Amino acid sequence: MIKTEKLKFSYNKENILKGIDLDFYKGDFIGIIGPNGSGKSTLLKNLSRSLKADSGSVYLDNKVLAEYSSVKLAKKLAVVPQDSQVNFNFNVYDIIMMGRHPYQKRWSKTSDKDKKIVREVMQVTDTLKLKEKNINALSGGERQRVIIARALAQKPEVLLLDEPTSSLDINYQGEIYDLLKYLNKNLELTIITVSHDLNLTAQYCEKLLLIKSGKIFASGSAEEVLTKSNIKEVYNTEVLIKKNPLSNRPFITLIPSANLQENKKNKDFRIHIIAGGGTTKNFLADLVSLGYQITLGVLNIGDADWQLARELGLEMVEADPFENINEDEVKQNKEMISKADLIILTNLPFGHGNLANLKILEEFPEKNKILLNNIEIEKRDYTKGKAELIWNKLLEADNIYLLAEKENLFSEIKRLEKSEMESEL
Ligand SMILES: Nc1ncnc2c1ncn2[C@@H]1O[C@H](COP(=O)(O)OP(=O)(O)OP(=O)(O)O)[C@@H](O)[C@H]1O
């Protein structure tokens, strides 16, 4: 339906769009995302012909966009611009009726058909009750619904929106995107929207187009586009990606980078974590944001710590649950431990899996170890079997530190890191 070929555009000789090839189909619901200044709005304006490309082409239904008369184009394609200020004191009804201009002859009166269509779009956009109100007396969310209603009154096949929810609160954001979804599903409107909100677009749009510096960096489903590495590459940001339980689409959370200087300093300090059962949930993301190099193992696939480590994109040794750790997994774990400057243990020395983990540790008596949540351990009965022997031996060493608190963990790591650096000098 909309296609571009080698689309290039520049403002004052500054290349903004650097060869965009895209192909959108009838009924698509597309989200165009990307960092500030990457060229999203410029692309949208080229698609709606409010800017003219330097080279390359835009096609609408296989016809070059430039060949459409403005009336024909307005009947096919409507735009909800980023800054939808209306400078006149019109009431809502008159504003929406403006969408009928492409269908009206000059000086002609509004027809019954115009009135019927305006009424329909007011119903769909829930703006009937605002009919008599002055446009400048509306809230941001109401105004946006009116501007969308005006665009719909054009009876377009494609709706282009530039950040339709940027100034709206979370309630109105959902309302506008629900409306777009309804229009897309029920009226088969093709929707192309620029947005900064990765989670909203992930939840509502069927396809995403990720723009970086005027080029398409990635396109496809939300799962395909919103990967940790794409976001790192394009936004230079570390994120946590989970599945939104309602939509099953990716849900992105920013990992705060606590202190960039600190992060740089920590870059080479490696920590290997032996955990299980979600015992890392209070500190794992913090350690990542502090810049430590984290590995984990051996974790059972499906375990809460395994899940979190995956979401954080960490390197780990994984094992099938309810199976003994096999030789290969032991080997991988040993490799990770041998590279680590510090080992953190969070779980308890019982069960096959942890026994194997403990046995591996026996081979690294020289490594500093932190045992988190020692209080928990004292409560448990681990006094039987081989685990006890290994465990007691570990506890006898003077390079194992027992901690109960997350806060103490960070200061203890810093202390060990410092002494490591001093011993290297
Ligand atoms: N009218 C203009 N004249 C000159 N340069 C412009 C103009 N409009 C935009 N630019 C520049 O073109 C580049 C792309 O701008 P554009 O608005 O398309 O980016 P964007 O991805 O939509 O950004 P944002 O997310 O911040 O809205 C930016 O560097 C911007 O400064």
Ligand as a Chemical Component Dictionary entry (heavy atoms), coordinates in Angstrom:
data_LIG
# 
_chem_comp.id                   LIG 
_chem_comp.type                 NON-POLYMER 
_chem_comp.pdbx_formal_charge   0 
_chem_comp.three_letter_code    LIG 
# 
loop_
_chem_comp_atom.comp_id 
_chem_comp_atom.atom_id 
_chem_comp_atom.alt_atom_id 
_chem_comp_atom.type_symbol 
_chem_comp_atom.charge 
_chem_comp_atom.model_Cartn_x 
_chem_comp_atom.model_Cartn_y 
_chem_comp_atom.model_Cartn_z 
_chem_comp_atom.pdbx_ordinal 
LIG N1  N1  N 0 12.801 22.036 9.561  1  
LIG C1  C1  C 0 14.014 21.553 9.791  2  
LIG N2  N2  N 0 15.100 22.203 9.347  3  
LIG C2  C2  C 0 16.342 21.719 9.550  4  
LIG N3  N3  N 0 16.599 20.562 10.215 5  
LIG C3  C3  C 0 15.549 19.879 10.671 6  
LIG C4  C4  C 0 14.204 20.327 10.493 7  
LIG N4  N4  N 0 13.363 19.438 11.070 8  
LIG C5  C5  C 0 14.159 18.463 11.595 9  
LIG N5  N5  N 0 15.450 18.718 11.363 10 
LIG C6  C6  C 0 16.587 17.869 11.762 11 
LIG O1  O1  O 0 16.464 16.607 11.132 12 
LIG C7  C7  C 0 16.848 15.560 12.020 13 
LIG C8  C8  C 0 15.725 14.544 12.119 14 
LIG O2  O2  O 0 14.602 15.178 12.716 15 
LIG P1  P1  P 0 13.234 14.424 12.948 16 
LIG O3  O3  O 0 12.309 15.415 13.563 17 
LIG O4  O4  O 0 12.833 13.741 11.716 18 
LIG O5  O5  O 0 13.701 13.334 13.991 19 
LIG P2  P2  P 0 12.808 12.449 14.966 20 
LIG O6  O6  O 0 13.397 11.098 14.913 21 
LIG O7  O7  O 0 11.374 12.597 14.626 22 
LIG O8  O8  O 0 13.158 13.159 16.339 23 
LIG P3  P3  P 0 12.297 13.318 17.687 24 
LIG O9  O9  O 0 12.127 11.958 18.213 25 
LIG O10 O10 O 0 13.202 14.150 18.542 26 
LIG O11 O11 O 0 11.010 14.009 17.326 27 
LIG C9  C9  C 0 17.217 16.230 13.324 28 
LIG O12 O12 O 0 18.607 16.363 13.386 29 
LIG C10 C10 C 0 16.557 17.584 13.235 30 
LIG O13 O13 O 0 17.309 18.543 13.947 31 
# 
loop_
_chem_comp_bond.comp_id 
_chem_comp_bond.atom_id_1 
_chem_comp_bond.atom_id_2 
_chem_comp_bond.value_order 
_chem_comp_bond.pdbx_ordinal 
LIG N1  C1  SING 1  
LIG C1  N2  SING 2  
LIG C1  C4  DOUB 3  
LIG N2  C2  DOUB 4  
LIG C2  N3  SING 5  
LIG N3  C3  DOUB 6  
LIG C3  C4  SING 7  
LIG C3  N5  SING 8  
LIG C4  N4  SING 9  
LIG N4  C5  DOUB 10 
LIG C5  N5  SING 11 
LIG N5  C6  SING 12 
LIG C6  O1  SING 13 
LIG C6  C10 SING 14 
LIG O1  C7  SING 15 
LIG C7  C8  SING 16 
LIG C7  C9  SING 17 
LIG C8  O2  SING 18 
LIG O2  P1  SING 19 
LIG P1  O3  DOUB 20 
LIG P1  O4  SING 21 
LIG P1  O5  SING 22 
LIG O5  P2  SING 23 
LIG P2  O6  DOUB 24 
LIG P2  O7  SING 25 
LIG P2  O8  SING 26 
LIG O8  P3  SING 27 
LIG P3  O9  DOUB 28 
LIG P3  O10 SING 29 
LIG P3  O11 SING 30 
LIG C9  O12 SING 31 
LIG C9  C10 SING 32 
LIG C10 O13 SING 33 
# 
